[in-house]
Amino acid sequence: MSKRTVIVSGGLLEEAFVLEILKSEETEFIVAADRGLIFLYEHQILPDYIVGDFDSTPEEIVSYYRNETRVPIRKFNPVKDASDTEIALLLCLELGRKHVVILGATGNRADHLWANVQVLNLALDAGVDARILDSYNQIRLLDRGITLRREEAFGPYFSVFPLAGMVADFNILGAKYPLYHHLLTPHDSLCVSNEFAEDEVEISFPLGEVILMETRDTPKTADGMRSLFI
């Protein structure tokens, strides 16, 4: 499996967690999305690409990368039809990146988080593994079944939500709260905060798209999660 590409966006960036991911040997390509560039500048990390409208990034930082480095920069009009994170993900797809982790996609703004979750659908349609990540949460979209293994799990909890309407014949096996041939709807919280009952949990459904959130109350180091991304 190819190494990961990391998008550094402008939301919550937990310093130690983010630095460990960026400096890991499993990270081979870094894209700064607007305000995420500030974090990279402050930690003297050179990205491979910079995108955004830069309405929330000091001009002197953008000028530094423009004048003192050879990093390609794509600047967009602030009045645009896509978020900076979406633009960064589209760039990754354009460049043929196959495994993308988005940092700084969570934080105080629930609207920004939800927009970033929806943006993952671009990667899903392109057959690219893209995930939103912070030290407590890993979020990805699925259009087919998956097997979760306890020893490789991001955390002890997982939740599933339909993305684009109801999902029929939805099954969860090996979990504390199993489901059999269930009609998964957007109108209840039935599939929130499930847990492993066996060493493997199998999630299956014939059609549709779902959001899979793997969560925990106590974060691990990024190094301890290395196997999740390779």
C-alpha positions in Angstrom: 0.0 0.0 0.0 1.3 3.5 -0.9 2.3 5.9 1.8 0.0 8.6 2.9 -0.7 12.2 1.9 -1.5 14.7 4.6 -3.7 17.7 4.2 -3.2 20.3 6.9 -6.3 22.4 7.1 -7.2 25.3 9.4 -9.2 23.8 12.2 -8.0 22.0 15.4 -4.3 21.1 15.1 -3.0 19.4 18.2 0.7 20.1 18.1 2.3 16.9 19.3 -0.2 14.7 17.5 0.1 16.6 14.2 3.9 16.8 14.3 4.2 13.1 14.9 2.1 12.4 11.8 3.9 14.9 9.6 7.3 13.7 10.6 6.5 10.0 10.3 8.2 8.0 7.5 4.8 7.0 6.4 4.0 10.5 5.3 5.4 11.3 1.9 3.3 14.3 0.6 1.9 17.4 2.5 -0.7 19.8 1.3 -1.3 23.1 3.2 -4.8 24.4 3.0 -4.9 28.1 3.8 -4.7 28.6 7.6 -3.0 25.2 8.0 0.0 26.9 6.4 0.5 28.9 9.6 1.1 25.7 11.6 3.7 24.5 9.0 5.4 27.9 9.0 5.6 28.0 12.8 7.2 24.5 12.9 9.5 25.0 9.8 7.8 22.3 7.8 8.0 22.6 4.0 4.8 21.4 2.3 4.7 20.0 -1.2 1.8 22.2 -2.2 -0.1 25.2 -0.9 -3.7 26.0 -1.8 -6.4 28.4 -0.6 -7.8 31.9 -0.7 -5.5 33.0 2.2 -8.1 35.2 3.7 -7.1 33.8 7.2 -3.3 33.5 6.6 -1.0 36.5 7.2 0.4 37.9 3.9 4.0 37.7 5.2 3.7 33.9 5.6 2.3 33.5 2.1 5.0 35.8 0.7 7.7 33.8 2.4 6.7 30.6 0.7 6.2 32.4 -2.6 9.5 34.2 -2.6 11.8 32.0 -0.5 10.8 28.5 -1.6 9.8 26.6 -4.7 6.6 25.2 -3.2 3.8 25.4 -5.8 1.0 27.8 -4.7 -2.6 27.8 -6.0 -4.4 31.0 -4.9 -8.2 31.2 -5.2 -10.6 34.1 -5.0 -12.2 34.2 -1.5 -15.6 34.3 -3.3 -15.5 30.7 -4.4 -17.7 27.6 -4.6 -15.5 25.2 -2.6 -13.9 25.3 0.8 -10.1 25.3 1.1 -10.2 21.7 2.4 -12.2 20.6 -0.6 -9.8 22.4 -3.0 -6.9 20.6 -1.3 -8.6 17.2 -1.6 -9.4 17.8 -5.2 -5.7 18.6 -5.8 -4.8 15.2 -4.1 -7.2 13.4 -6.5 -5.7 15.3 -9.5 -2.2 14.2 -8.4 -3.3 10.6 -8.1 -2.8 10.3 -4.3 -4.5 7.2 -3.0 -4.3 7.5 0.8 -5.2 10.9 2.3 -5.4 12.0 5.9 -7.0 15.3 6.7 -5.8 17.1 9.8 -7.4 20.3 11.1 -10.8 19.3 9.7 -12.4 19.3 13.2 -12.6 22.0 15.9 -15.1 24.5 17.2 -17.1 25.0 14.0 -19.7 22.2 13.6 -20.6 23.6 10.1 -17.0 23.3 9.0 -16.8 19.8 10.3 -19.9 18.7 8.5 -18.8 20.3 5.3 -15.5 18.4 5.6 -17.3 15.1 6.2 -19.3 15.7 3.0 -16.2 16.5 1.0 -14.9 13.0 1.7 -17.5 11.8 -0.8 -15.3 13.2 -3.6 -12.6 10.7 -2.5 -15.0 7.9 -2.1 -16.3 8.3 -5.7 -12.7 8.3 -6.9 -11.8 5.1 -5.0 -9.4 7.0 -2.7 -9.1 6.2 1.0 -9.5 9.6 2.7 -10.0 10.1 6.4 -10.5 13.0 8.8 -8.4 12.6 11.8 -7.7 14.1 15.2 -6.4 12.4 18.4 -10.0 11.4 19.4 -11.7 10.7 16.1 -11.3 9.0 12.8 -14.0 9.7 10.2 -14.4 8.1 6.8 -17.1 7.1 4.3 -18.0 3.6 3.2 -19.9 2.4 0.1 -19.3 -1.2 0.9 -18.9 -3.5 3.9 -15.8 -3.6 6.1 -14.2 -5.7 8.9 -12.9 -3.9 11.9 -10.3 -5.7 14.0 -10.0 -4.9 17.7 -6.2 -5.0 17.6 -6.0 -2.5 14.8 -9.0 -0.3 15.9 -8.6 3.4 16.2 -10.5 3.3 19.5 -13.0 1.2 21.4 -16.1 2.9 20.0 -17.6 3.2 16.6 -20.7 4.9 15.2 -22.4 4.6 11.8 -24.7 7.1 10.1 -26.3 7.0 6.6 -24.9 9.8 4.3 -27.4 9.9 1.5 -30.7 8.6 2.7 -31.8 5.2 4.1 -29.6 2.1 3.9 -31.5 -1.2 3.7 -30.3 -4.6 4.9 -27.7 -3.1 7.2 -25.8 -5.5 9.4 -23.3 -5.3 12.3 -21.9 -8.6 13.5 -19.5 -9.2 16.4 -20.4 -6.0 18.2 -21.9 -5.3 21.7 -25.1 -4.1 19.9 -25.5 -6.3 16.8 -27.9 -5.5 13.9 -29.5 -7.9 11.4 -31.2 -6.8 8.2 -31.8 -3.3 9.6 -33.2 -0.3 7.8 -30.7 2.4 8.7 -32.3 5.8 8.6 -31.1 9.4 9.2 -33.8 10.0 11.8 -32.5 8.2 14.9 -29.3 7.6 16.9 -29.5 3.8 17.0 -25.9 3.2 15.7 -24.1 5.7 18.0 -21.3 4.4 20.3 -21.2 0.7 19.6 -18.3 -1.5 20.9 -16.4 -4.7 20.1 -17.9 -7.9 21.6 -15.5 -10.1 19.5 -12.1 -9.6 18.0 -13.6 -8.7 14.7 -16.7 -6.6 13.8 -18.2 -7.0 10.4 -20.3 -4.2 8.9 -22.2 -5.0 5.7 -24.8 -3.5 3.5 -25.6 -4.1 -0.2 -26.2 -0.5 -1.4 -25.7 3.1 -0.1 -23.1 5.2 1.7 -22.5 5.5 5.4 -20.3 7.6 7.7 -18.1 5.5 10.0 -16.7 7.3 13.0 -14.2 5.5 15.2 -13.7 7.3 18.5 -12.0 7.1 21.9 -11.9 9.0 25.1 -8.2 8.9 25.7 -5.9 9.6 22.7 -2.9 7.5 21.7 0.2 8.9 20.1 0.2 9.1 16.4 3.1 6.6 16.3 0.9 4.1 18.0 -1.6 4.4 15.2 0.9 4.0 12.4 -0.7 0.7 11.1 -4.0 2.5 10.5 -2.5 4.5 7.6 -0.3 2.0 5.7 
